[in-house]
Amino acid sequence: MALRLGDVAPDFTADSSVGEINFHEYLGDSWGILFSHPADYTPVCTTELGAASKLKEEFDKRNVKMLALSVDGADSHRSWIEDINETQDTTVNFPIIADEDKKVSELYDMIHPNSNESFTVRSVFIIGNDKKVKLIITYPASTGRNFAELLRVIDSLQLTANYSVATPADWKRGEDVVVAPAIKTEDIPSKFPKGFKEIKPYLRTTPQPDL
Ligand code: BEZ
């Protein structure tokens, strides 16, 4: 059955560019982002892994461990990483799972046969520190991901995990958030001492509570 939000992210042990990895042990108490790419030595994937490596510090700040995956082998990953480092002016600083037997791709439904029978699509799974799946996005092979957007989503996921708020369209860290519908308007002042605006009874905003 397809993986859904709220499910425990399936555990696995697999070879990678840095040796064998057990997914849950690798995550430890951190959040995680697991993302697949169609194949090594492909242009869009090369730029994506470069972009992700340059943002490692931002993922670290949010306590998120990165893990990439493709169905190529570990030796191929290691040689390709040299190309990524050279062409993208960075150092790949997270492991790439070598899923030659497609065990992990199948576990996470990363192969969409009507798109391509053998390669993974660009799946993204964000996993909370409770090991549960918080977000799933699927991009086609022809569209490289926006890693700044993934960081923005992580900011929202981590904020809304801790406060009774939701983040509106295009929200970025530091902007006002929406008070969760379950909170009665009369209870807002005690829960959100920074104040609030009632635009409609169902649309109440408050400054980001954790700043
Ligand atoms: C790429 O990463 O460039 C790519 C991979 C598969 C199909 C199209 C593009």
Boltz pocket constraint, residues with backbone or C-beta under 6 A from the ligand:
constraints:
  - pocket:
      binder: B
      contacts: [[A, 38], [A, 39], [A, 42], [A, 43], [A, 44], [A, 45], [A, 46], [A, 141], [A, 142]]
      max_distance: 6.0
